[in-house]
Amino acid sequence: MPKQIYDVIVIGTGAGGGMAIKTLCQAGLKVCALNAGRQLDPEKDFRYHRRSWEMTYRGFGDPKTRMENTPDFLDSEYNKGAWEHDITYTTAPDTKWMWPRCSAVGGKTNFWGRSSARFSDIDFKSATLDGYDTDWPVTYEEMAPYYTRVEKMIGVASTVQNRPSNPDGVYLPPFNFRCLDMIVQQGCQKAGVPYLPDRIAQLTVAHEGHPACHYCGDCTFGCDVGAFFSSPWFLLPAAEASGNLDLRTNAIAKNILMDENGLASGVAYIDRQSRRDYEVHGRTVVVAASCIESARIMLNSKSRQWPNGIANSSEQLGRNLCDHLYADTAAGYLPQLLGQPSFPDNVSANPIAWMPRWQNLTNAHEEKFIRGYSVYPDGGCSEFPSYYDRIDGFGSSFKRDIKRRYPTPITFTVQAPTLPSEKNFVDIDPTVKDSFGIPVARIHFHWGDNELKMFRHAKQICADVMDSAGGVLENSADEPQSPGYSLHETGTCRMGNDLKKSVTNRFGQSHDIANLYVCDASVFLNCTDKTTTLSILAFTLRTSEYLLEQFRRGDH
Amino acid sequence: MAGQSIERREILRILGVAAGAATFPGFSKWAFACGHVGNTPTQIKPAEYRPLFFTPVEYATIARLSDIIIPADDTPGASEAGVSEFIDLMVSRDPALQRNFRRGLNWLDAHSQKTSGKIFLHCKREQQTAMLEPLAYKKKFQIDEEHGRKFFALIRQYTVMGFYTSEIGLKELDFPGLNFYADSPSCPHKDDPEHRHLAPPK
């Protein structure tokens, strides 16, 4: 039997992979998608609709297997089995990096935080504005139509805000402000910082055949009705319906194959269950495995022609790793709400409002740091009263205080972008292999001065806001969360016009290998103060249509 | 429902035998819901619980401590919510927790012997609370009681975890989640954005 040659092999099914798969399949290309993990079954794998007392360990997870120092949403009993454990990684001796990965079909879009702000020219032209690094090879004008199409596709709830760093888009009705939003907004007004509805890819009304949110609780454990954007609910069904998709699950991509002409010819992968090696062949290859994993696959694709990894003539593969510094810059409570009846204000266990970047807007150097950060405020009646450890004592008074404070908690989280740095990169560990025999990624990363200045600045501002809102500040992080905590890593396959300084061109196509594309946050020059998913979708939509154009022209 | 039965089966496996579940107040409802177990509701009596990890005296001490931390008053407390069973289950799964709990209980009994000539469990309630106060309130902290304070923080943490994840505990808080809301919940005090004039709490 002649071996099958697909039009496109896509590695990964998350935001980038999902969008590429949908766009290409609907256009009539035959696509083989490789996904490192299994399919999730919303009914079995998303357990949020269960009560805590119906869970063996009340939702805390088995103490015997619970990983230390991981965020709560990881390996909770509510989504146990969805996050990656088998594929390991290493860090340079003085690097701390937490790397939560979801290898299930749809990847992290199953559980993401849903904040969806557009990047803008203040991001794309940041080097021109402040002299650091280089500009993006795209303009906002060029990207805006793609953002609009993505927003219409996935549904984003927000308002028109006319802020220089945050171009407005096409929005569903916003989330209503809760008591805590009203109070903190007053405080922000006095402190001179913005407090506005966030842009949230969560359906406040039914949209494009998807039901409206019913505000049951914690979206970070997955949505069993598909009322917020995820690749399996919004992208993959259309691809499957086209009849052009061959989705292979538990297929761990090992390396990209090449033909004698120096073009990509397919992908070698290992079946997770049988541990057997397979190859799949195609006319083009799209890498969309998420930033570090994409770099790892390409760095592991070595040949005589590419001793340091495929498509790496620039030596920039794995470089420019960026991440968001996260920290709880202020935590405390709002005494105005003490003893008030409980209120369903923790409707998604994620912020519905934000304090969008307000620094260095008119003058790139008005602060002691360059560029800017955003802050997410959140609080209210969450399921578990984790503020108990800020209350002394025991007995009836302790119990009464826990009850009185139930509607009052408030926390501010800073989202500060790192600047690209030579010290922050991914390479392949020369000695360590994972349990499938594939050399692992080794991460080198440190916070830089600029983001640490933002962290300290945000602490001061959040303390001021808390004070002017009449809140009581009880805690402020001394150190940021470990790098990797935000799950917003970018870089490693940077796009650019200069062949010597970038891995792909402005369309995400490899400079070196014309039929190799990258469709995830790897191509971003930095992480900006905004989250990555909406931009991954918009950039991928653009790359996919560029790829289709090459097919039409007969180049692939 | 299919998904739930896996968890139920797992707990029964941990308990060793299905019959054990019948004497397990926190979990009796689950065993009952599991059709194949063969118990009828009348057989399920929350009687003597056989701890998975703790000795009987240790277990009774844990139960007493959790009841002092979250007592029954106008509303039910830790024992009604099955908190000591929860703590025993969690501790049974983790050697590090086992060491910390056992070391802490030993400290408490040694401390109690020194101050009142009896182990903690055999002291009167007033003596017990008097012993715990310096461990629980920053203002009353004593030197040389660091081990005791650490243990108290640990048992308090697990008591809170067990209580506020139980049906009773979430009812106590009037947890508003896991409901169906037609619209995103909206502040009902729009005319008072600073919330300075709310009705006083009941």
Boltz contact constraints between the chains, C-beta under 6 A:
constraints:
  - contact:
      token1: [A, 44]
      token2: [B, 3]
      max_distance: 6.0
  - contact:
      token1: [A, 52]
      token2: [B, 165]
      max_distance: 6.0
  - contact:
      token1: [A, 53]
      token2: [B, 166]
      max_distance: 6.0
  - contact:
      token1: [A, 53]
      token2: [B, 167]
      max_distance: 6.0
  - contact:
      token1: [A, 56]
      token2: [B, 7]
      max_distance: 6.0
  - contact:
      token1: [A, 56]
      token2: [B, 10]
      max_distance: 6.0
  - contact:
      token1: [A, 56]
      token2: [B, 11]
      max_distance: 6.0
  - contact:
      token1: [A, 58]
      token2: [B, 165]
      max_distance: 6.0
  - contact:
      token1: [A, 62]
      token2: [B, 93]
      max_distance: 6.0
  - contact:
      token1: [A, 63]
      token2: [B, 90]
      max_distance: 6.0
  - contact:
      token1: [A, 63]
      token2: [B, 93]
      max_distance: 6.0
  - contact:
      token1: [A, 63]
      token2: [B, 94]
      max_distance: 6.0
  - contact:
      token1: [A, 64]
      token2: [B, 93]
      max_distance: 6.0
  - contact:
      token1: [A, 64]
      token2: [B, 94]
      max_distance: 6.0
  - contact:
      token1: [A, 175]
      token2: [B, 184]
      max_distance: 6.0
  - contact:
      token1: [A, 176]
      token2: [B, 184]
      max_distance: 6.0
  - contact:
      token1: [A, 176]
      token2: [B, 186]
      max_distance: 6.0
  - contact:
      token1: [A, 177]
      token2: [B, 187]
      max_distance: 6.0
  - contact:
      token1: [A, 178]
      token2: [B, 187]
      max_distance: 6.0
  - contact:
      token1: [A, 179]
      token2: [B, 187]
      max_distance: 6.0
  - contact:
      token1: [A, 182]
      token2: [B, 187]
      max_distance: 6.0
  - contact:
      token1: [A, 182]
      token2: [B, 193]
      max_distance: 6.0
  - contact:
      token1: [A, 183]
      token2: [B, 195]
      max_distance: 6.0
  - contact:
      token1: [A, 186]
      token2: [B, 193]
      max_distance: 6.0
  - contact:
      token1: [A, 186]
      token2: [B, 194]
      max_distance: 6.0
  - contact:
      token1: [A, 214]
      token2: [B, 180]
      max_distance: 6.0
  - contact:
      token1: [A, 215]
      token2: [B, 181]
      max_distance: 6.0
  - contact:
      token1: [A, 215]
      token2: [B, 184]
      max_distance: 6.0
  - contact:
      token1: [A, 216]
      token2: [B, 178]
      max_distance: 6.0
  - contact:
      token1: [A, 217]
      token2: [B, 177]
      max_distance: 6.0
  - contact:
      token1: [A, 217]
      token2: [B, 178]
      max_distance: 6.0
  - contact:
      token1: [A, 336]
      token2: [B, 195]
      max_distance: 6.0
  - contact:
      token1: [A, 339]
      token2: [B, 201]
      max_distance: 6.0
  - contact:
      token1: [A, 342]
      token2: [B, 174]
      max_distance: 6.0
  - contact:
      token1: [A, 342]
      token2: [B, 176]
      max_distance: 6.0
  - contact:
      token1: [A, 344]
      token2: [B, 176]
      max_distance: 6.0
  - contact:
      token1: [A, 344]
      token2: [B, 185]
      max_distance: 6.0
  - contact:
      token1: [A, 345]
      token2: [B, 185]
      max_distance: 6.0
  - contact:
      token1: [A, 347]
      token2: [B, 185]
      max_distance: 6.0
  - contact:
      token1: [A, 381]
      token2: [B, 176]
      max_distance: 6.0
  - contact:
      token1: [A, 383]
      token2: [B, 177]
      max_distance: 6.0
  - contact:
      token1: [A, 384]
      token2: [B, 164]
      max_distance: 6.0
  - contact:
      token1: [A, 385]
      token2: [B, 164]
      max_distance: 6.0
  - contact:
      token1: [A, 388]
      token2: [B, 160]
      max_distance: 6.0
  - contact:
      token1: [A, 392]
      token2: [B, 137]
      max_distance: 6.0
  - contact:
      token1: [A, 392]
      token2: [B, 138]
      max_distance: 6.0
  - contact:
      token1: [A, 393]
      token2: [B, 136]
      max_distance: 6.0
  - contact:
      token1: [A, 393]
      token2: [B, 137]
      max_distance: 6.0
  - contact:
      token1: [A, 394]
      token2: [B, 69]
      max_distance: 6.0
  - contact:
      token1: [A, 394]
      token2: [B, 136]
      max_distance: 6.0
  - contact:
      token1: [A, 395]
      token2: [B, 71]
      max_distance: 6.0
  - contact:
      token1: [A, 396]
      token2: [B, 71]
      max_distance: 6.0
  - contact:
      token1: [A, 396]
      token2: [B, 73]
      max_distance: 6.0
  - contact:
      token1: [A, 399]
      token2: [B, 70]
      max_distance: 6.0
  - contact:
      token1: [A, 406]
      token2: [B, 173]
      max_distance: 6.0
